Amino acid sequence: MSLDNSTERQALKYSAPPQPQAEDTTPVQRPGFMDRLPISGRTRKIVEWLSVAAAVYILITAVSVIGSGFGAATGGQAEEIFAFAQNPVIGLVIGILATVLTQSSSTTTSIVVGMVAGGLPLTTAIPILMGANVGTTMTSTLVSLGAAGDRNQFRRAFSAASVHDMYNLLSVAIFFPLEWAFGILEHVGTWFASITTGSDGGIIAAIFTGVGNAVTALTDPGADMVEAGALAVLPPVWAGVAMIVIGVALILLVIRFISNMLKVLLVGNVEKTFHKAIGRGPISGIFSGLLITVMVQSSSTTTSLAVPLAASGKFSLWQIYPFTVGANVGTTMTAVIAAFGFSGGEATAAMTAAAVHLFYNIFSALVIFLVPFLRPLPIIGATWLGNLGAQNKLYVVAWLAGLFVVLPGLIIGITALL
């Protein structure tokens, strides 16, 4: 695929109407136990929506459990215990590796929100949140391997997957040093939390606080039950560790369940939104990526939707690019929802962490898309990488291993020596 960086050429690529799409008749798989329920029709829909609501309840409860468990496990000494992660570079690597392991940035950011509420310093959490953006890009790269049998299709698929990598790496390259030097995201996150949870935030804070109090009133009994059970059989520190493990396990399970169920319930709307919006310009692409990610609660799912269409040649890389940017912003909603699981000072800390993740992705989209010489850089990098991958699949292996294993390991090793 040739790349023309002129404004006119980009506009033509954006405005080109998408080709008609063949209807996807592949059945969407529900979680196994849902298929075994002896119900159908409208009753099944109601039960499925109620199951999503129950899963969201469990998600918020699990984040609250992590917050309480982290506070108990660290004994109020989180800053000292996590001194090794006070180096922002280490925090960034932790975020990348944690998300690679869980294959869900929503899981990583939800856990971080709970840990901040439990005492983790915000300055330690911010690089981890940045790293989560990079780690989540591995999923779409793995999806692109499905087109490995055809060189041209794989070139387009791997380029479409890699544009997410390149965009997030560029975001980190811009905002990581700025945050290290000036604390921009920390200031903005603190401001946002003050107007939504603080005592001087006026009507906005009153609304958010009211919602938060109502949510915590519902979720606290479950969190308290887990805490009481752990403390009854274990010493405080080990009880805290057990609560963290339980909370993380619950988050891993329910986020996957929510994503799968919402894909089942909203499959028609998701497909319509995708095909109507993508290819109609960068703004439409960003908002469609944001909307679909909020709908399915998984940026990995959203970006993976785009890879097969890029492989077929139905959409260009310039059309896929803004869609993945919107997915980055949409995935921040999970952390914001998780922040409602706390009240008082914990709520302020949790919302600050969630707001940092939200504004990091908003600022990244604004800066990279509004600065002309930055906008094409992810496309250029992804095109180059796609061409290499099409020539030899070993380049794909080297890219995945280098970005997600070797580079983090080298950074940790060099930092330890210094």
C-alpha positions, 0 to 999 in steps of 0.5 A: 500500500503506497502512503501519500502524506499530503492533506488532499490525499488523506482527505480522499482516503478518509472520504472514500465510501466503504465497499459493501460488506458481506453479512457475517453469519458466524454465530456469536457464542454466549458464555457456556452456562447461558446457552444451557438455560431453558429460556428463549426469546424476550425472557432470555434477553432480560436474563442476559441484561440482568447478568451483565448488570450483576457482572458490573456489580461484581466488578465494582465490588472486586475493585473495592475488595482490592482497595481494602486488601491493598490497604491491609496488605501494605499496612499503610506503608504502600509508598515504602513497599512500592519504592521499587516502582517509584522510578516511572520507567519501572512503572511503565514496564509493569503496566505493559507486562501486566496487560500482556499477561491479562490481555485486558487494559480494562483489567489492569486499570481497574486494579490500579484504581483499586490500589490507588484507593488503597494507598498506592501513590498516584505518581507510581500509578500513572506510568502503569496506566500508560503502560496498560495502553501499550500492552493491550495492543498485542491482541490485535497483532495476534488476530492478524496472524489469521491472515498469514496464509496470504502475503498481501492480506497479511501485510494489510492485517499486520499493518492495521494491528501495528498502527495501534502499537505505533500510536500508543508508543508515540503517545508514551513518547510524548506524554511520558517525559512531559508527565515526568517533568511537569506532572500534567496528568496528575494535576488534571486528574486531581482537578477532575476528582476535586470537582466530581468527588470533593466537598467544593465541587458544587452540583457536579460533585453532589451528583457524582458523590450521590451516585458513588454513595448509592453504588457503595451502599450496594457493593459494600456488603459483598466487599465486607463479606470477603474481607471478614472471611479473609480476616477470620482465617488469616493474619491481616497482611495475608488476608490483604494479599488473599483479598487482592488475589480474589479481587483480581480473579473476579475482575478477570472473569467478569470483564471477559464475561461482560465483553462476551455478553455485550457482543451477543446483546449488541452484535447488530448495533455494533456492526451497524455502527462500525460499517456506517462510521468507519471510513467517513472521516477521522472524527467519525472514526474516532467516535465510532471506535469510542462508542463501540468500545464503550458498548462492548467494554473491550478495546481489544475486541474493537481493534480486532474487529478492524483487522480482518476488514483491513486484511480484505482491503475493504478499508484503508489504513487511514480509515482504520487508524482513527477507529483504534484511537477512539477505542483507546478513549472508550476503554477508559470508561471501565476505570471510571465505573470502577471508581464508583466503588469507593466513598470519601477520601478513597473515592477521590483517590480512585477517581483521580486515577481513573481521570488520569487514564481518561485524560491521557487518552483524550490528550493523546488523540488531540495532540497527535491528530491536531499536529500535522507532522505527528498524525502520519507517524503511526501510519508510516511505522505500521506500513513499514512494519507490515511490509517487513512482516509480509516478507518474513514472519520472523519479523512479527515474532521479533516485534512481539518478543522485542516489544513485550518481553525483551525491551521491558526486561532490558529496561528493568535490568538497566534501571536496576544497575543504575 
